[in-house]
Amino acid sequence: MCSRVTSLMLVLGLSIASAASAIAQQAQVPPPSPREAIERSKEAAAERARAMGPELKALRDEMTAQVGELRALVDKKVDEAGHKAMTYAIWAAVGFFALMVLASVLGGVIVALLFRRNRA
């Protein structure tokens, strides 16, 4: 008889436990609608974006500084190239002038020799 009472108590305990779990499952809040899930994900994304704000600002400032340095370097190289081109142009003009003077002197010598030959 003692074993029947313990078996009865065990079955009664298991049935109460299963009934309690069934009630707990039914009492759970139904899953949120898709719209609510989207709203929650939007809020979470906005919160993450606000948390990343200082990091993004620091990154933006760093990139701005690097772009500024790059622009300064490019401007410096452009100025150097301009000065070099101007120097080449001036030297080309001087060389052309010297060539014209040389041609003029050489032409004068040739003409003088021709006239001297004709007189002699």
NUKOLDO-697777 format. One record per residue: residue number from 1; residue in three letters; x, y, z of N, C-alpha, C in turn. Coordinates in pm, whole numbers. Atoms other than C-alpha are relative to their C-alpha. Layout:
N
n, res, n_c1, n_c2, n_c3, ca_c1, ca_c2, ca_c3, c_c1, c_c2, c_c3
NUM, Ala, X, Y, Z, X, Y, Z, X, Y, Z
...
//
This chain:
120
n, res, n_c1, n_c2, n_c3, ca_c1, ca_c2, ca_c3, c_c1, c_c2, c_c3
1, Met, 81, -117, 0, 0, 0, 0, 87, 126, 0
2, Cys, -91, -113, -9, 285, 233, 74, 56, 33, -138
3, Ser, -53, -26, 133, 423, 191, -279, -106, 60, -90
4, Arg, 108, -59, 81, 82, 272, -427, -19, 147, 36
5, Val, 15, -140, -43, 62, 591, -225, 113, 83, -59
6, Thr, -111, -77, 56, 406, 699, -337, -15, 13, -151
7, Ser, 23, -9, 144, 320, 616, -701, -109, 102, -29
8, Leu, 108, -96, 17, -3, 810, -665, 51, 142, 20
9, Met, -57, -133, -27, 190, 1107, -519, 89, 45, -117
10, Leu, -87, -32, 112, 442, 1089, -802, -81, 39, -122
11, Val, 85, -33, 114, 171, 1087, -1071, -68, 133, 23
12, Leu, 66, -126, -32, -13, 1370, -896, 99, 117, -14
13, Gly, -102, -105, 11, 309, 1575, -875, 35, 30, -144
14, Leu, -31, -21, 142, 391, 1520, -1242, -114, 69, -74
15, Ser, 114, -64, 66, 40, 1616, -1350, -11, 146, 40
16, Ile, 3, -140, -44, 56, 1936, -1142, 111, 78, -70
17, Ala, -111, -68, 66, 395, 2021, -1289, -30, 24, -148
18, Ser, 33, -18, 141, 276, 1965, -1647, -111, 103, -18
19, Ala, 107, -100, 8, -39, 2168, -1582, 56, 140, 23
20, Ala, -59, -130, -29, 170, 2451, -1436, 81, 51, -119
21, Ser, -79, -43, 116, 401, 2453, -1737, -92, 38, -116
22, Ala, 95, -33, 106, 103, 2455, -1976, -61, 137, 26
23, Ile, 57, -132, -35, -48, 2751, -1790, 104, 109, -23
24, Ala, -105, -100, 18, 286, 2931, -1796, 21, 28, -149
25, Gln, -17, -21, 144, 317, 2878, -2174, -115, 82, -57
26, Gln, 114, -75, 50, -33, 3011, -2231, 3, 143, 49
27, Ala, -3, -134, -57, 30, 3309, -2006, 109, 87, -62
28, Gln, -108, -78, 62, 337, 3413, -2205, -59, 100, -98
29, Val, 43, -105, 91, 306, 3729, -2406, 21, -50, -143
30, Pro, -16, 44, 138, 245, 3658, -2774, 118, 74, -65
31, Pro, -114, -66, 64, 538, 3739, -3004, -43, 133, -61
32, Pro, 36, -132, 53, 550, 4100, -3120, -31, -7, -149
33, Ser, 34, -6, 143, 405, 4192, -3453, 124, 46, -77
34, Pro, -117, -42, 80, 648, 4258, -3741, 25, 151, 10
35, Arg, -17, -145, -10, 585, 4630, -3712, 71, 37, 130
36, Glu, -65, -27, -128, 681, 4629, -3344, 146, -44, -3
37, Ala, -138, 47, 10, 991, 4424, -3422, 85, 98, -80
38, Ile, -72, -98, 82, 1091, 4675, -3690, 28, 126, 80
39, Glu, -19, -120, -82, 1037, 4966, -3452, 110, -22, 104
40, Arg, -103, 30, -99, 1249, 4796, -3187, 138, -3, -64
41, Ser, -130, 6, 67, 1527, 4728, -3437, 45, 139, -43
42, Lys, -35, -138, 34, 1511, 5092, -3553, 55, 72, 122
43, Glu, -46, -65, -122, 1545, 5210, -3195, 138, -51, 40
44, Ala, -131, 57, -34, 1836, 4972, -3136, 107, 55, -94
45, Ala, -96, -53, 97, 2007, 5091, -3455, 31, 146, 29
46, Ala, -22, -141, -33, 1956, 5454, -3357, 87, 12, 124
47, Glu, -81, -2, -122, 2103, 5382, -3014, 146, -33, -33
48, Arg, -137, 35, 40, 2407, 5214, -3172, 65, 115, -77
49, Ala, -54, -113, 77, 2448, 5507, -3410, 38, 115, 94
50, Arg, -33, -105, -97, 2435, 5752, -3119, 126, -37, 78
51, Ala, -118, 45, -73, 2695, 5543, -2939, 125, 12, -87
52, Met, -114, -9, 91, 2918, 5545, -3248, 30, 144, -41
53, Gly, -16, -140, 40, 2879, 5923, -3292, 137, 56, 28
54, Pro, -133, -56, -28, 3199, 6026, -3112, 111, -68, -81
55, Glu, -101, 71, 78, 3401, 5756, -3290, -3, 48, -145
56, Leu, 11, -47, 139, 3267, 5867, -3628, 51, 142, -14
57, Lys, -49, -137, 5, 3341, 6231, -3547, 152, 2, 3
58, Ala, -146, 7, -7, 3698, 6143, -3451, 57, -50, -132
59, Leu, -45, 53, 129, 3736, 5940, -3770, -12, 106, -109
60, Arg, 19, -107, 99, 3594, 6227, -3978, 107, 108, 16
61, Asp, -103, -101, -23, 3833, 6474, -3814, 136, -47, -48
62, Glu, -127, 56, 44, 4127, 6244, -3879, 9, -1, -152
63, Met, 0, 4, 146, 4027, 6198, -4244, 10, 142, -56
64, Thr, -10, -138, 45, 3982, 6576, -4282, 143, 49, 9
65, Ala, -140, -41, -16, 4332, 6631, -4146, 88, -65, -106
66, Gln, -80, 68, 102, 4477, 6370, -4382, -25, 58, -139
67, Val, 32, -61, 130, 4294, 6520, -4681, 64, 138, -10
68, Gly, -65, -132, -1, 4423, 6865, -4580, 149, -12, -28
69, Glu, -143, 22, 24, 4780, 6732, -4568, 24, -39, -146
70, Leu, -15, 43, 139, 4732, 6565, -4906, -18, 118, -96
71, Arg, 20, -118, 85, 4596, 6886, -5058, 121, 92, 5
72, Ala, -118, -85, -12, 4892, 7082, -4921, 116, -59, -79
73, Leu, -108, 66, 75, 5132, 6826, -5070, -21, 16, -150
74, Val, 30, -16, 143, 4957, 6840, -5409, 23, 145, -43
75, Asp, -22, -141, 34, 4959, 7222, -5405, 150, 31, -9
76, Lys, -144, -22, 1, 5331, 7218, -5322, 61, -57, -129
77, Lys, -53, 63, 121, 5404, 6977, -5609, -40, 79, -125
78, Val, 45, -80, 115, 5196, 7188, -5851, 82, 128, -11
79, Asp, -82, -122, 1, 5386, 7503, -5749, 142, -30, -50
80, Glu, -135, 38, 45, 5720, 7324, -5794, 1, -27, -151
81, Ala, 7, 30, 143, 5613, 7199, -6138, -16, 129, -80
82, Gly, 17, -128, 69, 5502, 7549, -6236, 131, 78, -7
83, His, -128, -70, -1, 5834, 7700, -6130, 101, -67, -95
84, Lys, -92, 72, 88, 6026, 7428, -6315, -36, 28, -146
85, Ala, 42, -28, 138, 5819, 7485, -6631, 37, 142, -40
86, Met, -37, -139, 29, 5878, 7860, -6608, 151, 12, -24
87, Thr, -146, -1, 17, 6253, 7801, -6570, 37, -56, -137
88, Tyr, -28, 58, 132, 6256, 7575, -6876, -39, 96, -112
89, Ala, 44, -94, 103, 6062, 7833, -7077, 98, 116, -13
90, Ile, -96, -111, 5, 6304, 8111, -6982, 131, -46, -65
91, Trp, -123, 49, 60, 6607, 7897, -7068, -17, -29, -149
92, Ala, 26, 23, 143, 6447, 7801, -7399, 2, 132, -76
93, Ala, -1, -131, 65, 6392, 8170, -7481, 143, 54, -12
94, Val, -139, -46, 4, 6753, 8253, -7390, 77, -78, -106
95, Gly, -68, 81, 102, 6879, 7964, -7603, -41, 38, -140
96, Phe, 46, -41, 132, 6663, 8070, -7896, 60, 135, -39
97, Phe, -60, -131, 26, 6792, 8429, -7866, 148, -17, -36
98, Ala, -142, 23, 30, 7152, 8303, -7855, 17, -62, -138
99, Leu, -6, 62, 132, 7086, 8087, -8161, -25, 104, -110
100, Met, 25, -106, 99, 6943, 8388, -8346, 121, 92, -15
101, Val, -119, -85, 7, 7249, 8601, -8257, 111, -73, -74
102, Leu, -104, 79, 67, 7482, 8321, -8364, -27, -9, -150
103, Ala, 35, 7, 143, 7293, 8283, -8693, 22, 134, -67
104, Ser, -20, -133, 58, 7306, 8657, -8748, 148, 28, -22
105, Val, -144, -23, 13, 7681, 8675, -8685, 57, -88, -111
106, Leu, -49, 92, 102, 7747, 8369, -8899, -46, 45, -140
107, Gly, 48, -51, 129, 7529, 8510, -9176, 76, 123, -44
108, Gly, -80, -120, 32, 7715, 8842, -9158, 138, -37, -47
109, Val, -133, 44, 41, 8049, 8664, -9185, -5, -58, -141
110, Ile, 12, 60, 133, 7930, 8465, -9486, -21, 108, -105
111, Val, 25, -108, 96, 7800, 8777, -9660, 126, 83, -20
112, Ala, -124, -79, 11, 8123, 8965, -9583, 102, -75, -86
113, Leu, -92, 78, 82, 8327, 8681, -9732, -40, 0, -146
114, Leu, 46, -5, 138, 8110, 8681, -10043, 33, 134, -66
115, Phe, -31, -131, 57, 8156, 9056, -10095, 151, 15, -18
116, Arg, -143, -11, 12, 8528, 9030, -10035, 49, -80, -120
117, Arg, -38, 85, 112, 8554, 8753, -10292, -35, 72, -131
118, Asn, 41, -70, 123, 8364, 8960, -10548, 88, 121, -28
119, Arg, -85, -116, 18, 8595, 9263, -10498, 139, -41, -44
120, Ala, -137, 38, 31, 8910, 9069, -10535, 18, -57, -137
//
